[in-house]
Amino acid sequence: MSLLIRDARIVSPDLDLPLSSIWIQGDRIARIGPASELPRAPREINAAGRLVVPGFIDIHTHGASGISVMDGTGNAIRALAGAKLQEGVTQFLPTTWTETPDALEHAFRGIADYRERMDQARVPGVHVEGPYLNPDCVGAQNPRHVRLPDITEIDRLRSIAPVRLVSVAAELEGAIDFIRGLRTREIVSSLAHTAASYEQFVAAKQAGLTHLTHFGNQMTPLHHRAIGIVGAGLLDDDILTEVISDGVHLCPDMLRLIGKLIPGHRLLLITDSISASGRPDGECIEGGQRVIVRDGICRLESGNLAGSTLRFHRGLAIFHEVTGLPLAQIIAATSWNQARSLGLEGFGKITPGYFADLAILESGTLAPVTTIVGGEIRWSTDPS
């Protein structure tokens, strides 16, 4: 089966083509060029100058549309996967909270159940955020369930569903060996909820650390005599940095600084969304704790930020507007960097031979109008 997307502005890492078309054969991109030079197809989409970008990959999301990853059923994860399609997300890592071993296994079983059908957005695996965090830097994570790094627990979880990413505080006892163990299992490790020094960051990186979780939040701040983990993210040439581009977790001036100092190949736009995303203000329970949502901002009763209500395309639009960077430069941070970091081959670019995981966006707002997974239209505002 083939699909033709006509007359689009194609934006892919370091590529910005006006009024080009994409011919999809099966689940792959077959050819790119003027519509007049491409074969006809049984189904055609007239993009009418809208943007076509690689489908977004959200590697850090706890939930959306009233659904939490911790709900632990295949139907809940399927509904979440459907909600993410409406953000232009074609792949995501369901992200767990700091919880008991039983609660984590329950969540993993629901994820594994959805992966057997995977008929909405793709779920290549899980992001385990915590429970291996510094108890003094928990933020909105539940301090009752924080514990030391345990590779045997990760092995139990990955026997249920693939673990792709683990967030951990590098200064904890046993953390460096834990990071080495993750690397031997081809699991990405990310520094999170941490009071680590720059020197401890270097040791963790030598052991295999490659990411920083929600950059700037719950990590050692920059100081002129000790640059901490924020300084490491600005200075290091290799580390990938998650960015919550909502203007709340990072103020607009910080987003501008990030855009100026951190090259696009090291950025990872994320949502860190919770079940309140896409819902009216109110209250919800996340990780066993009460979260109050006012004006779209999520906080615990203590005042700590508790994830976000950010939708992925809005994060892209905000980052683009605030930094003024070209979309062809920013777009690597929405899918390509995630794909290469997680070893997802054939994803994250619009090029022949790659999977046809695509999002069609309105030119001005960058709001999604159609989301395509493996050449199949899985969500669209177009009733036809």
Secondary structure, 3 states (H helix, E strand, C coil): CEEEEEEEEEEECCEEEEEEEEEEECCEEEEEECHHHCCCCCEEEECCCCEEEECEEEEEECEECCEEHHHCCHHHHHHHHHHHHCCCEEEEEEEECCCCHHHHHHHHHHHHHHHCCCCCCECCCEEEECCCCCHHHCCCCCHHHCCCCCHHHHHHHHCCCCEEEEEECCCCCCHHHHHHHHHHCCCEEEECCCCCCHHHHHHHHHHCCCEECCCCCCCCCCECCECHHHHHHHHCCCCEEEEECCCCCCCHHHHHHHHHHCCHHHEEEECCECCCCCCCCEEEEECCEEEEEECCEEEECCCCECCECCCHHHHHHHHHHHHCCCHHHHHHHHCHHHHHHHCCCCCCCCCCCCECCEEEECCCCCCEEEEEECCEEEEECCCC
